[in-house]
Amino acid sequence: MPVSANRIWRQLPNELRAAASRIFWTESKGAEKQLLIVSLARAKNLREVFVRKSPIERLVNWTGATLSLPDAIVDDLLKRYLLHEHRAVIVSFLDLLKIPHSEGMIEENFDYNALTTEHVQEAARSLLASADRTGSELYLKYLVLQGGPWAGIEEVLPAGE
């Protein structure tokens, strides 16, 4: 079964979904929040104004408990969580591939065509053997979602993931 943002989201333990939700609600801007407010209102069958005026703890709980959200929102939740909680994993992976970056953010002028599937898969295997197995698996699944040179990572992820 192919990897999807919602599939990754549903597989996360409740506490990780809650942590990702908390990061989103504390760091996001108004327009980003609005899309999630609309989605939560639909998912919970509530009025948007009620969701908008709800305390942050309730928003965090609702977001973490909602197992089906638009892919763009889930992608953003995962990205923010990874950058906030597992930046060291990202940096380690990019360093293994010798990709120029600034604290885990790949430099804009990097040529992805320089990456071979074999090299990416080798770096993924090394990352999976690291101490932060949970963060490594989540990051690699997230990369698979991005496609392109990362698509081959799916072949080295543990079976059934």
GIQUI-V341873 format. One record per pair of residues at least 12 apart in sequence whose ideal C-beta (glycine too) atoms are under 10 Angstrom apart, sorted by the first residue. I is the first residue (numbers start at 1). GAP is how many residues later the second one is. Records with the same first field share a line. If there is no record, write none. Layout:
I->GAP, GAP
This chain:
1->159, 160
2->142, 143, 152
3->137, 138, 139, 140, 141, 142, 148, 150, 151, 154, 158
4->67, 70, 71, 137, 140, 141
5->64, 65, 66, 67, 68, 69, 70, 71, 72, 73, 74, 136, 137, 140
6->61, 62, 63, 64, 65, 67, 68, 69
7->60, 67, 134, 138, 154
8->66, 67, 69, 70, 129, 130, 133, 134, 136, 137, 153
9->55, 57, 58, 59, 60, 62, 64, 65, 66, 68, 69
10->57, 58, 64
11->56, 126, 127, 130, 150
12->52, 55, 65, 66, 69, 122, 126
13->121
14->47, 50, 51
15->49
16->48, 62, 65, 69, 118, 119, 122
17->43, 44, 46, 47, 48, 49, 50, 57, 60, 61, 64
18->39, 42, 43, 45, 46, 47
19->41, 45, 58, 62, 65, 66
20->40, 43, 44, 54, 56, 57, 58, 59, 60, 61, 62, 64, 65, 118
21->15, 35, 38, 39, 40, 41, 42, 43, 44, 45, 56, 59, 60
22->34, 35, 37, 38, 39, 41, 42, 59, 62
23->37, 54, 57, 58, 59, 60, 61, 62
24->12, 35, 36, 39, 40, 49, 52, 53, 54, 55, 56, 57, 60
25->31, 32, 34, 35, 38
26->30, 34, 54, 58
27->53, 56, 57
28->48, 49, 52
32->40, 41, 44, 48
33->18, 19, 26
34->14, 18
35->34, 35, 37, 38, 41
36->15, 23, 26, 27, 30, 33, 34, 36, 37, 40, 41
37->12, 13, 14, 15, 16, 17, 22
38->13, 14, 32, 35
39->12, 24, 27, 29, 30, 31, 33, 34, 35
40->12, 14, 18, 19, 22, 23, 25, 26, 29, 33
41->21
42->24, 27, 28
43->19, 20, 22, 23, 24, 25, 26
44->18, 21, 22
46->16
63->14
64->13
71->74
74->71
75->67, 70, 71
78->60, 61, 63, 64, 67
79->63, 66, 67
81->54, 57, 61
82->22, 53, 56, 57, 60, 61
83->20, 21, 22, 56
85->47, 49, 50, 53
86->18, 46, 48, 49, 50, 52, 53, 56
87->16, 17, 18, 48, 52
88->16, 42, 43, 44, 47
89->15, 38, 41, 42, 43, 44, 45, 46, 47, 48, 49, 50, 51
90->13, 14, 15, 16, 37, 45, 46, 49, 52, 53
91->12, 13, 14
92->12, 31, 34, 35, 38, 40, 43, 44, 47
93->27, 30, 31, 33, 34, 37, 43, 46, 47, 50, 60
94->12, 13, 16, 29
95->28
96->23, 24, 26, 27, 28, 29, 30, 31, 34
97->13, 17, 18, 19, 22, 23, 25, 26, 27, 29, 30, 52
98->16, 17, 21, 25
99->12, 13, 15, 16, 24
104->35
112->36, 37, 38
113->35, 36
114->35
115->33, 34, 35, 37
116->33, 36
117->32, 33, 34, 35, 36, 38
118->34
119->30, 33
120->20, 23, 29, 30, 31, 32, 33, 36
121->31, 32, 33, 34, 35
122->34
123->17, 30, 33
124->12, 13, 15, 16, 19, 20, 26, 28, 29, 30, 31, 32, 33
125->15, 28, 31
127->12, 13, 26, 29
128->12, 25, 28, 29, 30
133->25
137->20, 21, 24
139->14
140->13, 14, 16, 17, 18, 21
141->12, 13, 16, 20
144->13
